[in-house]
Amino acid sequence: MGITRPRVTQAEYAELTGGVTLKSMQATAEAMGCRFVYAIIPPSGRIEDIITAQARKKAMAIDGTASKHMALENQKLPNDKIPCLTREIAQEMPSDFWSD
């Protein structure tokens, strides 16, 4: 198989203690004739849900700031602004998309 028993034990221990690296997992998989796959899976199973939620959060923050400024001038944003802005932000995914 190309991997020693002590190395397997060491890899298992590293995995249990959180000390495993992607490089060591790749090497272990290759030694076993396997392919190593690393994935991030959202709770709902759909990345679109995560993107939409983050875009909505950003849209609401923008709307809140704009509404405060507009209130000073007795103005108001249209009610459909949040869904429209959410779609726009989700499509553009600006560089600060994942920051709060």
Secondary structure, DSSP 8 states (H G I E B T S, - for coil): ----HHHHHHHHHHHHHT---HHHHHHHHHHTT---------TTS-HHHHHHHHHHHHHHHHHHHHHHHHHTTT----TTHHHHHHHHHHHH--TTTT--
